[in-house]
Amino acid sequence: MSDAFGTPDTLRIDLAVVAERRPATSRWIDHVWRVVEVLEDAPALPPWTELRQEAGRTLFLAGHATLSLHPTDTDNYKHNLEGPDPRVWVVLRPADAAPGMVLHLVTLDPGEAHLYADVGNDTLESLPLPAFLHAPALDFIARHHKDRGFHKRRRDRADPEALARRQRPRDDS
């Protein structure tokens, strides 16, 4: 299987994301967003369709996404899935169109998620890994993971004379 960039063996899993908008307790913003759930089978609704409203909170189908697993990133996936609490990360990005957010990314790679942690106004949410993603991810790791041994680089020996003061040649004219 190849992805749009021709990379062989990329696993693509279609899914959907449910997000919640709730009133903020701050006087500087009206509401806050959080990701509630990642779904395997989602209704064929357009992004940001309102699903339910109660007590000032609104649930939206944030949209459909494709989770891509790449053979070169199996080390990160492996660490995530073998940890005590495997996670899936979802990034929502502010947008001008209503309701004010767009679904940007879904990943199992903690390193990729970390890139969005401290940047801009993105909302990064971490959720427990859903069961429907766990088995395909483990299978993908089993097929593609290659242990890369640690190789400590050796420094070149320093030449102590390279930094020594040099005598200026005398100008005997």
Secondary structure, DSSP 8 states (H G I E B T S, - for coil): -B-TT--BT-EEEEEEEEEEEEE-SSSS-SEEEEEEEEESS--S--TTEEEEEETTEEEEEEEEEEEEE-GGGHHHHHHHHHSSS-EEEEEEEE-SSTTSEEEEEEES-HHHHHHTTSSTT-EEEEEE--HHHHHHHHHHHHHH---------------GGGGS---------
